[in-house]
Amino acid sequence: MKFYKKVLSGLFVAGLVLTVQAEEPIVIKFSHVVAADTPKGKAAEQFKKLAADYTKGKVKVEVYPNSQLYKDKEEMEALQIGAVQMLAPSLAKFGPLGVREFEIFDLPYIFDNYEDLHKVTEGQIGKDLLKKLESKGILGLSFWDNGFKQMSANKLLKKPEDFKGVKMRIQSSKILDQQMRALGANPQVMAFSEVYQALQTGVVDGTENPVSNFFTQKMHEVQKFMTITNHGYLGYAVIVNKKFWEDLPVDIRSALDKAMVEATQFANDIAKKENDDALAQVKASGKTQIIELTPEEKTALKKAMTAVHDKQDRIPKTLIENVQKATGFKK
């Protein structure tokens, strides 16, 4: 009899443990490399809030900004092995991963504005691109905007010849490398978290960034000039570990999908405003001189950089043609 009481008591305790375990939330570690007060950082926090709301606390999203967990080169592998569950890497990261089609976003002057961009990211082309990640053990959930990039350096950059010999930091992208070489610059691949110090110490002379990244990383403290070129787009793909996501209960996944749709709208709504506000703050600091191009100067830069479109051999020409058709692209 005592034996059966012990068994029943053990089963009761085990049941309590299981109940407690069942009530523990599912943890999603969301790692990214930019500051918390950037468009991406704020959108990640918005997703965290919405995920908790729509799953009624069954999911807890832990956001780790500013490369707290992993730097640029490390985070993708961390996702693939399941050390983190969610990332929002810049689109330039997928070329080195072996999905070269994403390098379409690195082409200079391929998008003139957000409206043209969203015809791609929110249309069939965008959906098809995200599907290409599945063979890497990754599911693409959404595209998030950051903004259009500007050129900065410790010398004035207005004409193609001004870039000659200038050491410009870039992300790891063959297209961005070709873009800088088309201008005569010397491209330097470097992790985002290392850029401020590299600019400060002269390891590199300049960089390209949306203004929100430029300001929140305090690059305006170590760059004398910023030229408003709007030459390239910097955006992100929100991605998850495929096995982790597919193993989630259907109702949880559905709630998280809803949270992602709303977080994406939030991200894209604030992106332009955040960059406009950051530009005003850079101007107000008086530390970086803002250079506006004349129409003739912009045309010359655009002509030099768009030569990459025809010379590159990494992106399928049919994809470029489809994007140009969707946006009404003109050189």
Secondary structure, 3 states (H helix, E strand, C coil): CHHHHHHHHHHHHHHHHHHHHHHCCEEEEEECCCCCCCHHHHHHHHHHHHHHHHCCCCEEEEEECCCCCCCHHHHHHHHHCCCCCEECCEHHHHCCCCCHHHHHHHCCCCCCCHHHHHHHHCCHHHHHHHHCCHHHCEEEEEEEEEEEEEEEECCCCCCHHHHCCCEEEECCCHHHHHHHHHCCCEEEECCHHHHHHHHHHCCCCEEEECHHHHHHCCHHHCCCEEEEEEEEEEEEEEEEEHHHHHCCCHHHHHHHHHHHHHHHHHHHHHHHHHHHHHHHHHHHHCCCEEEECCHHHHHHHHHHHHHHHHHCCCCCHHHHHHHHHHHCCCC
